[in-house]
Amino acid sequence: MQAPPFAWPSMRKSPLLRRGLINQLVSVLIALVIWTIGYKGSPLWVALLYSLCIGNLIWLFVDGGRALVSRLLGVTPQRGGGWPGWGAMIGTVTLGSVAGYTLGAGLIDTLLGYQTPTMFTSGRVLFFTFLAASLVTYFYYSRERLHTEMAAAEAARRAAAENQLKLLESQLEPHMLFNTLANLRVLIGLDPPRAQAMLDHLIAFLRATLTASRSGAQPLSAEFDRLADYLALMAVRMGPRLVVQIDLPATLRDTPVPPLLLQPLVENAIKHGLEPKVEGGRIELAARNEAGHLVLTVRDTGNGLPEDPAGAAPAGAPGAGGTHYGLAHVRERLAALYGERGMLRLQPAPGAEGGTLAIVTLPLPDTP
């Protein structure tokens, strides 16, 4: 098995790497300030060496001490943002500053043969050491707290969107079920064998729908299979007046999509396009990859649109085209899941046969 290629860690995803880089920049800045105000007689690289060594050791002791105290107090990034409180942090910064400066200065003194003042014999050293350690620690605290709050807000937004989707799905499924049961009731009195066949298809459809409703996404092949079950129900009722064509490329079969996304579009095509037409017509379901987007189309050769449905609009946009119950659900679900990246478009179908073309555009999942 071939090993995956090495990838540098992302600054956004690695707080430790981000804090480390900030610490290097602060150490360089402190070295420049100290060298400028009182140590120009020595080379700049000496000031940089002292500052980087002392700064990194202070960071190691302070950040490591914070993590240790947080663990002892039971504070986690999810509970309290990994911050053990101001009292504990003041002690940690104090001890970490003393230990980091003493060890770092002593190490460079040994290497270069210098004798630097201790923290307690030089007020300037004491001031800069504690000021830098305190400011950098507070900066880390502020960033981590902001990141924790943003993560909590994003989790709440996702939970709200999932709850909204569950509500929309619970409203959509009875809508389709009641329509089918009403048709089945009429068919029982007119043609019992066809009613039995219709009931068999309904059971298969509901079983697949129940499985899909328990997950937030399903393969596109499962969505098309369930639509095929639904169209088989309609074919029992409409007979040869309904012709079905399905085009699903093999490369898109495993693409995850929201369950029941196309169901209302297919229902509208049957109810408003093909059923009112005496001779019936054809319904076509298709999927394609278009410039990194998944494009799903539902086309019928029925009566067509009574008026311009306002064309394309971002999902959930005010006044987006279409007023039917199912179309509103599609747009609301696209808005909750994809924002402006999800789009539903209704337009007259091309060609002499006429009819309606519904186009759903979704972002394809990122590929490695």
BELFEN-V722300 format. One record per pair of residues at least 12 apart in sequence whose C-alpha atoms are under 7 Angstrom apart, sorted by the first residue. I is the first residue (numbers start at 1). J is the second residue. Records with the same first field share a line. If there is no record, write none. Layout:
# BELFEN-V722300
I = J  J
This chain:
# BELFEN-V722300
24 = 52
27 = 51  52  55
28 = 48  51  52
30 = 51
31 = 47  48  51
35 = 47
50 = 105  108
53 = 104
54 = 100  101  104  105
57 = 100  104
58 = 96  97  100  101
61 = 96  100
62 = 92  93  96
65 = 92
66 = 89  92
69 = 84
70 = 82  83  84
81 = 144  145  148
93 = 133  134
97 = 129  130  133
161 = 336
165 = 333
168 = 329
194 = 236
198 = 233  236
201 = 229  232  233
202 = 233
205 = 226  229  230
208 = 226
212 = 259
213 = 259
216 = 258
217 = 256  257  258  259
218 = 256  257  258  259
219 = 253  254  255  256  257
220 = 252  253  254  255  256  257
221 = 253  254
223 = 259  260
227 = 263
241 = 279  280  281
242 = 280  281  282
243 = 281  282  283
244 = 282  283  284
245 = 283  284  285
246 = 284  285  286
247 = 285  286  287
248 = 286  287
261 = 330
264 = 326  327
265 = 298  326  327
266 = 298
269 = 300
273 = 300  302  303  304  355
274 = 302  303
277 = 302  303
280 = 302
281 = 301  302
282 = 300  301
283 = 299  300  301
284 = 298  299  300
285 = 297  298  299
286 = 298
292 = 363  364
293 = 361  362  363  364
294 = 361  362  363  364
295 = 359  360  361  362
296 = 359  360  361
297 = 357  358  359  360
298 = 357  358  359
299 = 349  356  357  358
300 = 355  356  357
301 = 353  354  355  356
302 = 355
303 = 355
304 = 348  354  355  356
305 = 348  356
309 = 321  322  346
311 = 345  346  347
312 = 344  345  346
313 = 343  344  345
314 = 340  342  343
315 = 331  332  334  335  339  340  342  343  344
316 = 331  332  335
331 = 344
341 = 362  363
342 = 361  362
343 = 360  361  362
344 = 359  360  361
345 = 358  359  360
346 = 358  359
